[in-house]
Amino acid sequence: MKPIVALFVIMSILACKEKGKDNDLPVEGQKKYGIAYNVLFDEAADNYEVYFMNLDGTEKRNITNLKGVEWTYNAYGKELYVISDVDTAARHYFLYRTDALGKPLEKVMDIRLADSWINTRKEGSELIVRPHKSVDTAFYIIDRAGKVLDTVNIALPYFSDPNFSPDGSQIVFRGAMKPFKKDSGYVDELYIANADGTEMKQLTHYPASDTTALWHNYHAGPPMWHPTDNFISYQSKQNGKSSLYAVTPDGKEQWKLTERDTLQQGWHRWSPDGNWLAIEVFDQDNKQFHIELMNWETKESKILTDTTFRFQQAPVFVEID
């Protein structure tokens, strides 16, 4: 074999190996993703920031850098959605848009929002949000400019954290028969309905014999619909531990989705291709919260954050160049 040909073959093999290495990370075609997440930056000042990091945990950076509260609860493509109380009263949230590079917040709408997860459908052209109770008792479906396209009325005293089905025809959300967490008998469950609110039914049923969930714990936490498989994931504190569970959209099958020997599991998000799961994990005493990335096929996982901050929560996948 001539030297120049041998060199070409070696370079080709190395390129293939490097390509395979890149494919170990969430990639759709030429799209690559990182993780945005919420950090309690200064507890005394009630200052929360949105941070971003690569999928190997490198290049962590503050992408909001504002006083007050900024929390991300959704991303579509390169667009990262944040609720913030910037330029308003403390914890009076409005919806903003930014990206993984931290471009200045762009206000999406002038309607005050509740502290709730949001979601997108129709290739990011529509979002579902929960307005503050002082505004309305419904979900709003809005366009990218913040125009209200539809009002989704839910016949429950409490409802929050809506999530579209992959095809956008249904929503799953948390609901309760009592309006406040501290009300006696309050138990949040997952409910499913058509995207217009019709044909609502209860999906989950928290074990009546389990009394380990305190008033501030989730019986059924914010639901996340798997992008390609036919189930919905959620967190639930059962038998004294917060773990991830799953339920099929028809409610016929429910199971424990993941298990950690010691750490508890909370807010989480699926990568857009469904191959990866980003999870908030924390110790039994709630002293340290981390972001963990799990390969859904192999179940191998790695904690990506360090102990610079105590609270690192609510991961979402956001596209990067």
N, C-alpha and C positions, 0 to 999 in steps of 0.2 A: 504494500500500500504506500503510495506517495505521501510524503510529509504533509503537504497542504491538504490532501483528502483526509488524512487521519486527524488533522487538527479540526477540520470541519465536522467530522463525525463526533469528536469529543465535545465540541461546543454545542452540537445539537442535543446530545444526551444531557448535558448540564442544563440546557434551556428547558428540556422536558421535565427534568427534576424540579427546576425552579417553578415551572408552571404548575406542577402537581402540588408543590408547597403552597402556592397562592390559593389553589383550589381547596385547601383545608379551611379557608375562611369563607364566610357568607358572601357568595358572588352570584349574581344573576346576569348571565351574558357578560358584559363588560362592566356591570355595576358592582361597586364595592361599598361596604357599610362600616360604620363605626357605631359607637354607643353614646348617646346622651343620657344624662342622669341628674338627679337633684341632690344637692349638697347643702347641709346646714353649715353655712360659712361662718356666721357669728351669732351664737345663740342669744347673747345679751341684747343684741340689736334686732333680733328676729329677722336676720338676713339670710335668705336662701338664694343660692345661685344654681344655674344650670352649667354643668361641666360636660366636656366631650373627651373621649379617648378612643384610640384605635382598638381593634379587636384583640390585640395582644396586650392591652393595658398600657401601651406607651403613649407619649405625647398628651398627657392629661392637661386640660386647660379650661379656665373659666371663660365661658362664651357669652355671659350676660353682664357681669361687672356692674351691677346696679344695687342701690340700697333697697331694702324691703324684701318682698317675696317674689321670686320667679320660679315657677315649676313647669317642667315639660310633661305633657301627658299624651303626646302623639307626634308622629312624623309620617310624611309621605314623600318618597323620593328624597330630594335635598331640602325639602321644606320641613322645618321643625316648629311645632306649635307650642306656645308658652302662655300660661296664664300669669298675669303680673298685676301688682298694685302700684306700679310706677305712675307718677303724676296723679295719684288719687289717694283716698284714705287707706289706712292700713288694712290689708286683707279684703279690700274691695277689688275684685279681680275682673280684668278685661282680657280679651284674646289678642295675642300678638303672634307674628311669624318671624322666624330668623333662620339660620342655617348652621351647619357644623363649624363654620369659620367665625361665627359670632357677628354677623352683620347687624347693624342697628335694628332694634325691634320695630317691626311694621305693624301698626294697629289694624286689626282685621274688622272689628265691629265695635259699636258704642253701647252695646248691651252688656250690663253687668252679669257675670257668670258665677255659678256655684263652683266650689272646689270639687271637680269631677273629671274623670277621664273623658276624653273625646275620641272620635274615630272618623275615618274617611271612607268614601266609596267613589265609584265612577272615575277611577284613575286620579283621585285627589281633587276632583272638581266640586265635591260636596262633602260637608262635615256634619256630624251630629254633636250637639252641645247641650249642656244643662244650664239654662239661665238661673240666676239667683231667685230664691223664692219670693223676694220683693218685686220681681219683674213678672214672673209667670210660674205656673205649676205644670210644666210640660217639657218635653224635649223639643229643641229647634233643629231642623235641618237647614243649613245655610250653604251659600256658595262661597267661593274663595274670597269674594269681596265683602262678605259679611251679610249679604241680603238674606232675609228669612224666606225660604222657599216653602216650608211646610211646618206646621205645628203638630207634634205627636203627643196626644193626650194619653196619660196613663192613669188608670183608675186604682191608684194605691196611695196611701198616706205619705209614703216615702219611696223615692226612686232616684237612681243616680248611675253613673259610670256606664253609659251605653256603648255597645260594640256591634258593628255591622257584621253580618254573615259575609263570607268571601264574595258572594254574588250580589250583595247589597240589598237583598229582598227582605231580610229579617234583621231584628235587633235583639240582643241579649243584654240584660242589665240587672243591677242589684235592686231589690225592692223589699219593702217591709210593711206589715200591717199596723205598725206604730210609727208616728212621725219623727221621733227622736230616739237616739241611741240609749239614753238614760231612762227611757220609759220602761216600766215593768212589762215584761213579755216581748220586748223588742227582739226580733230575730231576722237578720237579713238573709234573703234567699235569692237565687237567680231565677229570673223570669225571661220568657221569650215571647216575641210577638212579631207580626208582620211589621214592615218598616213604617206603616201608617198607624201603628198601635192596635190594630184589630187582632182578634184571635189570640189574646194573651193567655199564657198558661205558666204555672210554676214548674221549674225544672228540678231544683234541688230540695232536699228535705233533711235538715240538720237533725242528727240523732237526738230524740227527746230525752234520752237518759244521760247525755253528755252535758255536764255543767261546768266544764273547764274554761269555756270562753267567757271572759269578763266583758263588761259593757263596751269597752273600747276595742275589743277584738272582733275580727270578721268571722261570722258564721259562714258567709259566702262572700269572698272579696271580689274586686273588680274582674269581670270575665274577659278572657282573651280567646277569640275564635281561631283555631289552628287554620293557617292559610290553605292547606291541601288535604288534611285528614278531617274526618267527620266527628270532631269533638270540640268541646269548649273547656278551657282550663280556668281554674280559680284557686285562690288560697282559702284555707279554712283552718281555724284552730279547733282541733279535735284531740281528745285524750291528752290534753295539756300541751300540745305542740302544733305550731302553725306549719302546714305542709301544702303542697299543691295537689289538687284533685281534678278530676275530669268528669264530664257528663256529655252524653250524646244529645243532639238538638231535639230529639223526640223524648228525652228524659228516661228512656228505658234502661240505659246502662250508666252506672256511676262507679268510679274507682279511684283509688289513690294513684296519682300520676307519677310522683317522684318521692324519693326518700333520702334523707341525710341522717347519718348516725347521731350527730349532735346539733348541727345548725338547723335553725328554723328557716322557712321560706315564705316570702311575701309577694310583693308586687313583681310582675314579670312581663315579658313580651317576647313574641315569636319573631324570628327574622322573616322577611317577606317571602322567602322560599320555603319556610317551615322547617329548615334543617337545623336551626340553632335556637336556643332558648336562653335569654338573659334573665337572671333571677336576682332579686334582692335577698341576701341571706344574712342571718343575724343570730347571736347567741341567746341562750335562754333568758338571760337577765337584761337583754336589750342594751348592752353596753357598747357593741360595735356592729355596724351595718356595712356590708360589702356588696359589690356587684360581681356575680359569678356568670361565666359563660359555659353552656353545656352543648356538646355535640349530640343532637337528638338521636342519631343513629347508633352511636357507640356508647352514649351516656357518659363519656369522659367529660370532665369539667375542670375549670380553673378559675380561681378567684383573681380578678383583675385589679382590684383597688388595694390601697395600703391603709395605714392607720392615721394618715394626715388629718382626716375628718372622721368624726364618729358616725354621722348619718350620711349615707350614700345610697340613694333609693330610686325607685321607679325608672328602670332602664327602658330606653326605646332605641330602635335601630334607625339610623339616619344615613342616607347615601352620601358618599364623598367621591371626589374625583379620583 
